[in-house]
Amino acid sequence: MRLFAATIATETNTFSPLPTSLEAYKECVFLRPGEHPEETPLMCTAPLWVARKRAKKEGFTLIEGSCFAASPAGTTNRKDYEFMRDEILGQLRAAMPVDGVLLGLHGAMVAHGYDDVEGDIIEKVREIVGPKAVIGVELDPHCHLTLKRVKLADIIVLYKEFPHTDVVERAEDVLNLVLRTLRGEIKPVMSMYDCRQIQSYPTTLPLMRAFVDRMIAMEGKDGILSVSIGHCFPYADVPELTGRILVVMDKDKKKGDALATKIGEEFVSMRGKTMPEYFGVDDGITVAMEFNAAPVVMADPADNAGGGAPTDNTTILRRLIERNAQEAILGPIWDPIAVRLCFDAGLGAEFALRFGGKIGPTSGQPIDAKVKVVGLKRDCHQSFGPTQVPLGDCAAVRVGGVEIVLITNRTQALGLELFENVGIDPRTRKMVVVKSTNHFMAAFGPIAKKVIYIDSDGPLSRDYRKIPFTRINRPIWPLDEKTSPALIF
């Protein structure tokens, strides 16, 4: 049995001021066959990594393709996307014949001329391998679960958790289902229900936690192979942006259709109930200051690099400084120039520094302050589940009672190492401000005495009605009150 595995992935915010080119992939994941590290999967590479671990033991041959992934930002350059895609397709042709293909994708990647990158890739893979080969795909739940990819793939499994702590487990699911299909044990069929809604669904909150746990409990019983919840990615102006439910059933399409409809109707009934409470900037700071335990973790989702934001908005930071906040830390601020200046000045130096507020109007005004350099470290990383996420060179500076972590590799706050790399222990601080929507909860949730979500004036508005969509299919909630959810596949 021969399997081919590869990755091409990013999450595209079509409103982002940050274009994505080949250089962005080279800064994140840009690996040719055989170059993937043994220790841990990287962004969207879990199917390849899992298959490598199991190939010899389970008696199949794995042919590794290239792995390309970039941090979320704007639309990918067309020429660069086609270069990466065609390299992987060329490797697949060279590997033929194959019995199956494992694709580690994101699901919300957009390139110039390609609204549905993943659908394009799956279509071209299918043309090469033919109708009998089994195509298994792992996707992020913040994806556009398009009809095209569901029609062309045999098995699609999405991560269930937000924060995404289960990427390896879901890659195991994909591989298991592909192998079982090839061995004749199952015959997967997929059903999909379109909920016609845009919403955020953190699985750390009770309603979604219970919903996901029920989905997990269904799997492996009564012919149910997999249940996936497509959250959607709200910051992409593409036609098939919507929340969808995907069921993979063994043989029985009619039963899968009924189950997808039942789950989808329940998902629709949860509209407006799955997001946390959001505070304004000053109200959030006041709540944190008055809370009588520490640390208070304060999330800034509107300036989250994980959604394609620059991560250099200064609004919350400015108000912390102006209000003389003490024992407060904030990170990350993406500002490679400021990091360079801090290294030039040296540890312990005090000097006038301008930082943040660089990329556009939603970045706010830069901070001009006399800072003290309190931490410096080269080539840093932070943990996110089993993966290591590069931060680049990092510097920590203090302004009054606030310490700020500056980074050179744009990313969101994920692991405690974001602060620990530069000598700051977040457990000992009163206020911990993290630029992240919910992924921070995996590491920062367990240490927090309280978690506060703040809706700042960063580019990722939490009110989806304020996003200037022009191309998405309507009607859709909450842009429209009346919608028509339905089984569509």
C-alpha positions as CSV (number, residue, x, y, z in Angstrom):
1,M,0.0,0.0,0.0
2,R,1.4,3.4,-1.0
3,L,0.3,6.7,0.5
4,F,1.5,10.2,-0.5
5,A,1.3,13.1,1.9
6,A,1.9,16.9,1.6
7,T,0.9,20.3,3.0
8,I,0.1,23.7,1.7
9,A,-1.7,26.0,4.1
10,T,-2.4,29.5,5.4
11,E,-5.5,31.3,6.7
12,T,-6.3,34.2,4.4
13,N,-7.8,37.4,5.6
14,T,-8.8,39.0,2.3
15,F,-9.1,42.4,4.1
16,S,-5.6,42.2,5.6
17,P,-3.1,44.9,4.5
18,L,-0.3,42.3,4.6
19,P,0.1,40.5,1.2
20,T,1.4,36.9,1.4
21,S,4.3,35.9,-0.8
22,L,6.7,33.0,-1.0
23,E,8.8,34.7,1.6
24,A,6.1,34.3,4.2
25,Y,6.1,30.6,3.7
26,K,9.9,30.5,3.9
27,E,9.6,32.3,7.3
28,C,7.2,29.7,8.6
29,V,7.2,26.2,7.0
30,F,9.0,25.6,3.7
31,L,10.2,22.0,3.7
32,R,11.0,19.6,0.8
33,P,10.5,15.8,0.9
34,G,12.2,14.3,3.9
35,E,13.0,17.6,5.6
36,H,10.1,17.6,8.1
37,P,11.5,17.3,11.7
38,E,10.9,14.1,13.5
39,E,10.1,15.6,16.9
40,T,6.8,17.5,16.3
41,P,4.3,18.4,13.6
42,L,4.3,21.9,12.3
43,M,1.5,24.1,11.0
44,C,-1.0,21.8,9.2
45,T,1.6,19.0,8.7
46,A,0.1,16.5,11.2
47,P,-1.1,14.0,8.5
48,L,2.4,13.6,7.1
49,W,4.0,13.4,10.6
50,V,1.5,10.9,11.9
51,A,1.8,8.7,8.7
52,R,5.6,8.8,9.0
53,K,5.4,7.5,12.6
54,R,3.1,4.6,11.6
55,A,4.2,3.6,8.1
56,K,6.8,0.9,9.0
57,K,4.8,-0.5,11.9
58,E,1.6,-0.8,9.9
59,G,3.1,-2.0,6.6
60,F,2.5,0.8,4.2
61,T,4.9,3.0,2.2
62,L,4.8,6.7,2.7
63,I,6.0,9.0,0.0
64,E,6.6,12.5,1.4
65,G,5.8,15.6,-0.6
66,S,6.7,19.2,0.2
67,C,5.2,21.1,3.2
68,F,4.4,24.8,2.8
69,A,2.7,26.9,5.4
70,A,2.5,30.6,6.3
71,S,1.2,32.6,9.2
72,P,-2.3,34.1,8.6
73,A,-2.3,37.3,6.5
74,G,-3.6,38.6,3.2
75,T,-4.2,36.9,-0.1
76,T,-1.3,34.8,-1.5
77,N,0.5,35.9,-4.6
78,R,-0.9,33.8,-7.6
79,K,2.5,32.9,-9.0
80,D,3.8,31.8,-5.7
81,Y,0.7,29.6,-4.9
82,E,0.9,28.0,-8.3
83,F,4.7,27.3,-7.8
84,M,4.0,25.5,-4.5
85,R,1.0,23.7,-5.8
86,D,2.7,22.5,-8.9
87,E,5.8,21.3,-7.0
88,I,3.5,19.1,-4.9
89,L,1.6,17.9,-7.9
90,G,4.8,17.0,-9.7
91,Q,6.0,15.0,-6.7
92,L,2.6,13.2,-6.7
93,R,3.0,12.3,-10.4
94,A,6.5,11.0,-9.7
95,A,5.1,8.8,-6.9
96,M,2.4,7.2,-8.9
97,P,0.8,4.7,-8.6
98,V,-0.5,5.5,-5.1
99,D,-3.4,4.0,-3.2
100,G,-4.2,7.1,-1.1
101,V,-3.3,10.7,-0.5
102,L,-3.1,12.6,2.8
103,L,-3.4,16.3,2.6
104,G,-2.7,18.6,5.5
105,L,-4.5,21.8,4.5
106,H,-6.0,24.8,6.4
107,G,-9.2,25.3,4.5
108,A,-9.3,29.1,4.4
109,M,-6.5,29.8,2.0
110,V,-7.1,32.3,-0.8
111,A,-4.8,33.1,-3.7
112,H,-5.2,35.7,-6.4
113,G,-7.5,34.0,-8.9
114,Y,-8.4,31.2,-6.5
115,D,-11.2,31.7,-3.9
116,D,-11.0,28.0,-3.0
117,V,-7.4,27.0,-3.0
118,E,-8.1,23.7,-1.2
119,G,-10.7,22.8,-3.7
120,D,-8.3,23.5,-6.5
121,I,-5.6,21.3,-5.0
122,I,-8.0,18.4,-4.3
123,E,-9.4,18.7,-7.8
124,K,-5.9,18.4,-9.4
125,V,-4.9,15.6,-7.1
126,R,-8.0,13.7,-8.1
127,E,-7.1,14.2,-11.8
128,I,-3.7,12.6,-11.1
129,V,-4.7,9.7,-8.9
130,G,-8.0,8.8,-10.5
131,P,-11.4,7.8,-8.9
132,K,-10.2,4.7,-7.0
133,A,-7.5,6.3,-4.9
134,V,-8.6,7.5,-1.4
135,I,-8.1,11.1,-0.7
136,G,-8.1,12.1,3.0
137,V,-7.9,15.7,4.2
138,E,-7.4,17.4,7.5
139,L,-8.8,20.9,7.9
140,D,-8.9,23.7,10.5
141,P,-12.5,24.4,11.7
142,H,-12.0,28.0,10.7
143,C,-12.3,27.0,7.1
144,H,-14.6,27.4,4.1
145,L,-16.1,23.9,3.8
146,T,-16.8,24.2,0.1
147,L,-19.0,21.8,-1.9
148,K,-16.1,21.3,-4.4
149,R,-13.8,19.8,-1.9
150,V,-16.5,17.7,-0.3
151,K,-17.5,16.3,-3.6
152,L,-13.9,15.5,-4.7
153,A,-12.4,14.1,-1.4
154,D,-13.3,10.8,0.2
155,I,-12.7,11.8,3.8
156,I,-12.5,15.2,5.4
157,V,-11.9,15.7,9.1
158,L,-11.7,19.0,10.9
159,Y,-10.1,19.7,14.3
160,K,-12.8,19.8,16.9
161,E,-11.1,22.0,19.5
162,F,-10.8,25.8,19.6
163,P,-8.0,26.3,20.8
164,H,-6.7,23.7,18.3
165,T,-5.2,21.3,20.7
166,D,-6.3,18.1,18.8
167,V,-4.5,18.4,15.5
168,V,-2.6,15.2,16.0
169,E,-5.6,13.3,17.1
170,R,-7.6,14.4,14.1
171,A,-4.7,13.5,11.8
172,E,-4.8,10.0,13.3
173,D,-8.5,9.9,12.5
174,V,-7.8,10.8,8.9
175,L,-5.1,8.2,8.5
176,N,-7.2,5.5,10.2
177,L,-10.2,6.1,8.0
178,V,-8.0,6.1,4.8
179,L,-6.4,2.9,5.8
180,R,-9.7,1.2,6.8
181,T,-11.2,2.3,3.4
182,L,-8.2,0.9,1.5
183,R,-8.5,-2.4,3.4
184,G,-12.2,-2.7,2.6
185,E,-13.4,-2.3,6.1
186,I,-15.5,0.8,5.5
187,K,-17.0,2.7,2.6
188,P,-17.1,6.4,3.7
189,V,-19.9,8.7,2.4
190,M,-20.1,12.4,3.4
191,S,-23.2,14.6,4.2
192,M,-23.1,18.4,4.7
193,Y,-25.5,20.8,6.2
194,D,-25.2,24.6,5.6
195,C,-26.1,26.6,8.8
196,R,-25.9,30.0,7.0
197,Q,-24.2,31.7,9.9
198,I,-21.0,33.6,10.9
199,Q,-20.0,33.2,14.5
200,S,-17.2,32.3,16.9
201,Y,-17.3,29.1,18.8
202,P,-14.6,28.7,21.6
203,T,-14.8,25.2,22.9
204,T,-13.5,26.4,26.3
205,L,-16.9,27.8,27.0
206,P,-19.7,25.5,28.4
207,L,-22.2,25.5,25.5
208,M,-19.6,24.6,22.8
209,R,-17.8,22.3,25.1
210,A,-20.9,20.2,25.7
211,F,-21.8,20.3,21.9
212,V,-18.3,19.0,20.9
213,D,-18.3,16.4,23.5
214,R,-21.6,15.0,22.2
215,M,-20.1,14.9,18.7
216,I,-17.1,13.0,19.9
217,A,-19.3,10.5,21.7
218,M,-21.2,9.7,18.5
219,E,-18.1,8.7,16.5
220,G,-17.4,5.0,16.2
221,K,-21.1,4.0,16.8
222,D,-23.9,3.2,14.5
223,G,-21.7,3.6,11.4
224,I,-20.7,7.2,12.3
225,L,-17.1,7.6,11.3
226,S,-16.6,11.3,11.9
227,V,-18.5,14.5,12.7
228,S,-16.9,17.9,12.0
229,I,-18.1,21.4,12.9
230,G,-17.0,24.0,10.3
231,H,-16.9,27.3,12.3
232,C,-16.0,29.4,9.2
233,F,-13.3,32.0,8.9
234,P,-15.1,35.4,9.2
235,Y,-12.5,37.6,7.7
236,A,-12.5,36.4,4.1
237,D,-14.8,37.8,1.4
238,V,-15.4,34.6,-0.5
239,P,-18.8,33.1,-1.6
240,E,-18.9,30.0,0.6
241,L,-18.1,31.7,3.9
242,T,-20.5,30.0,6.3
243,G,-20.7,27.6,9.2
244,R,-21.3,24.0,8.1
245,I,-21.7,20.5,9.6
246,L,-19.9,17.6,7.9
247,V,-20.8,13.9,8.7
248,V,-18.8,11.0,7.4
249,M,-20.9,7.8,7.5
250,D,-20.0,4.2,6.7
251,K,-22.1,3.4,3.5
252,D,-25.4,4.9,4.7
253,K,-25.8,8.3,3.0
254,K,-29.4,8.6,4.0
255,K,-28.6,8.2,7.7
256,G,-25.7,10.6,7.3
257,D,-28.0,13.2,5.8
258,A,-30.4,12.9,8.7
259,L,-27.7,13.2,11.2
260,A,-26.0,16.2,9.6
261,T,-29.4,17.9,9.5
262,K,-30.1,17.2,13.1
263,I,-26.8,18.5,14.3
264,G,-27.0,21.5,11.9
265,E,-30.4,22.5,13.3
266,E,-29.0,22.4,16.8
267,F,-26.0,24.5,15.7
268,V,-28.4,27.0,14.2
269,S,-30.3,27.2,17.5
270,M,-27.1,28.3,19.3
271,R,-26.8,31.5,17.3
272,G,-25.6,34.4,19.5
273,K,-24.9,32.1,22.5
274,T,-21.4,30.8,21.9
275,M,-19.2,33.9,22.1
276,P,-17.8,35.2,25.4
277,E,-18.7,38.6,26.9
278,Y,-16.6,41.4,25.4
279,F,-15.5,44.6,27.3
280,G,-14.5,47.9,25.9
281,V,-10.8,48.8,26.5
282,D,-11.2,51.0,29.6
283,D,-14.0,48.8,31.1
284,G,-11.8,45.7,30.7
285,I,-8.8,47.4,32.3
286,T,-11.0,48.5,35.2
287,V,-12.4,45.1,35.8
288,A,-8.8,43.6,35.7
289,M,-7.5,46.3,38.1
290,E,-10.3,45.8,40.6
291,F,-10.2,42.0,40.6
292,N,-8.7,40.8,43.8
293,A,-6.6,37.8,42.5
294,A,-3.9,37.4,39.9
295,P,-3.1,36.9,37.1
296,V,-6.0,38.3,35.1
297,V,-5.6,37.3,31.5
298,M,-6.9,39.9,29.0
299,A,-7.4,38.8,25.4
300,D,-7.2,41.2,22.4
301,P,-8.8,39.2,19.6
302,A,-9.2,42.3,17.3
303,D,-5.4,42.4,16.8
304,N,-4.8,38.7,16.5
305,A,-2.1,37.6,14.0
306,G,-3.9,34.3,13.9
307,G,-6.7,36.1,12.0
308,G,-4.4,38.0,9.7
309,A,-4.0,41.2,11.8
310,P,-0.6,42.9,12.0
311,T,-0.4,42.5,15.8
312,D,1.0,46.0,16.3
313,N,-2.1,47.8,17.6
314,T,-1.3,50.0,20.6
315,T,-4.7,51.0,22.0
316,I,-4.8,48.7,25.1
317,L,-1.1,49.3,25.8
318,R,-1.5,53.1,25.6
319,R,-4.4,53.0,28.1
320,L,-2.4,50.8,30.5
321,I,0.4,53.3,30.5
322,E,-1.8,56.3,30.8
323,R,-3.7,54.7,33.7
324,N,-0.4,53.8,35.5
325,A,-1.1,50.1,35.5
326,Q,1.3,48.1,37.6
327,E,2.6,44.5,37.3
328,A,1.1,44.4,33.8
329,I,2.6,42.5,30.7
330,L,1.5,42.6,27.1
331,G,2.5,40.6,24.1
332,P,3.2,40.2,21.4
333,I,3.8,43.5,19.5
334,W,5.2,42.7,16.1
335,D,7.9,45.3,15.4
336,P,11.2,43.9,13.9
337,I,12.7,47.4,13.8
338,A,12.1,48.0,17.5
339,V,13.6,44.6,18.3
340,R,16.7,45.5,16.4
341,L,17.1,48.8,18.2
342,C,16.7,47.0,21.6
343,F,19.5,44.5,20.7
344,D,21.6,47.4,19.6
345,A,21.0,49.2,22.9
346,G,21.6,46.2,25.0
347,L,20.1,44.6,28.1
348,G,19.5,47.1,30.8
349,A,19.7,50.1,28.5
350,E,17.3,53.0,28.9
351,F,16.5,54.9,25.7
352,A,13.8,56.6,23.8
353,L,12.0,54.1,21.5
354,R,9.1,54.4,19.1
355,F,7.3,51.0,18.7
356,G,4.0,49.6,17.4
357,G,1.4,51.4,15.4
358,K,3.2,50.9,12.0
359,I,1.2,49.0,9.5
360,G,-2.0,50.9,9.0
361,P,-4.8,53.0,10.6
362,T,-6.1,50.1,12.7
363,S,-2.6,49.7,14.2
364,G,-3.2,52.9,16.2
365,Q,-0.5,55.5,16.9
366,P,3.0,54.3,17.8
367,I,4.2,54.5,21.4
368,D,6.9,57.0,22.0
369,A,8.4,56.4,25.4
370,K,11.6,56.1,27.3
371,V,12.0,52.3,27.8
372,K,14.2,50.0,29.7
373,V,15.3,46.9,28.0
374,V,14.6,44.1,30.4
375,G,14.9,41.0,28.2
376,L,16.6,39.9,25.0
377,K,16.8,36.5,23.3
378,R,17.5,35.3,19.8
379,D,15.6,32.7,17.8
380,C,12.7,32.1,20.2
381,H,9.8,29.7,20.1
382,Q,6.5,29.2,21.9
383,S,4.5,26.0,22.3
384,F,1.0,25.3,21.0
385,G,0.0,21.8,21.9
386,P,2.6,19.5,20.3
387,T,3.9,22.2,17.9
388,Q,6.6,24.8,18.3
389,V,5.8,28.2,16.8
390,P,8.7,30.5,15.9
391,L,8.8,34.0,17.4
392,G,12.1,35.1,16.0
393,D,14.3,37.4,18.0
394,C,12.5,38.9,21.0
395,A,12.9,41.9,23.2
396,A,11.1,42.9,26.4
397,V,10.9,46.6,27.4
398,R,9.4,48.3,30.4
399,V,7.4,51.5,30.3
400,G,6.3,52.5,33.8
401,G,4.6,49.4,35.3
402,V,4.0,47.7,32.0
403,E,6.4,45.2,30.3
404,I,5.9,44.6,26.6
405,V,7.3,41.7,24.5
406,L,8.4,42.7,21.0
407,I,8.8,40.0,18.3
408,T,10.3,39.7,14.8
409,N,8.2,36.8,13.5
410,R,4.6,37.9,13.4
411,T,2.4,35.5,15.3
412,Q,-0.3,35.5,18.1
413,A,0.1,34.7,21.8
414,L,0.0,30.9,22.3
415,G,2.4,29.7,24.9
416,L,3.8,30.9,28.2
417,E,7.2,31.0,26.5
418,L,6.2,34.2,24.8
419,F,7.0,35.9,28.1
420,E,9.3,33.3,29.7
421,N,11.8,33.6,26.8
422,V,12.7,37.1,27.9
423,G,12.7,36.4,31.7
424,I,9.0,37.3,32.5
425,D,6.9,34.9,34.5
426,P,3.3,35.6,33.7
427,R,2.1,33.7,36.8
428,T,3.6,36.5,38.9
429,R,1.9,39.5,37.2
430,K,-1.4,41.1,37.9
431,M,-2.5,41.7,34.3
432,V,-1.5,39.6,31.3
433,V,-2.6,41.0,28.0
434,V,-2.4,38.6,25.0
435,K,-3.1,39.2,21.4
436,S,-5.1,36.2,20.5
437,T,-8.8,35.2,20.0
438,N,-8.9,31.9,22.0
439,H,-5.8,29.8,21.2
440,F,-4.1,31.5,24.2
441,M,-6.5,29.5,26.5
442,A,-4.6,26.3,26.1
443,A,-1.6,27.7,28.0
444,F,-2.9,30.8,29.7
445,G,-6.3,29.5,30.8
446,P,-4.8,27.1,33.4
447,I,-2.8,29.9,35.1
448,A,-5.6,32.6,35.0
449,K,-7.7,33.5,38.0
450,K,-9.9,35.4,35.6
451,V,-10.1,35.8,31.8
452,I,-11.4,38.9,30.1
453,Y,-12.1,39.4,26.4
454,I,-11.6,43.0,25.1
455,D,-12.9,44.3,21.8
456,S,-10.3,46.9,20.9
457,D,-10.1,49.0,17.7
458,G,-7.9,46.5,16.0
459,P,-8.8,45.3,12.5
460,L,-10.6,42.1,13.4
461,S,-14.0,43.4,14.5
462,R,-16.0,41.0,16.7
463,D,-19.2,42.5,15.2
464,Y,-19.3,40.7,11.9
465,R,-21.9,43.1,10.6
466,K,-19.2,45.7,10.4
467,I,-17.1,43.7,8.0
468,P,-17.4,45.1,4.4
469,F,-18.4,41.9,2.6
470,T,-19.3,42.2,-1.0
471,R,-19.0,38.6,-2.4
472,I,-20.3,36.2,0.2
473,N,-23.5,34.4,-0.5
474,R,-26.5,36.0,1.2
475,P,-28.7,35.8,3.2
476,I,-26.5,34.8,6.2
477,W,-26.8,35.5,9.9
478,P,-26.0,38.0,11.6
479,L,-25.9,40.1,8.4
480,D,-29.5,39.0,7.7
481,E,-32.1,37.9,10.2
482,K,-33.9,35.5,7.9
483,T,-31.8,32.6,6.4
484,S,-32.4,29.2,4.9
485,P,-30.2,26.6,6.5
486,A,-30.4,23.3,4.5
487,L,-28.7,20.0,3.7
488,I,-26.6,20.8,0.6
489,F,-24.7,17.5,0.0
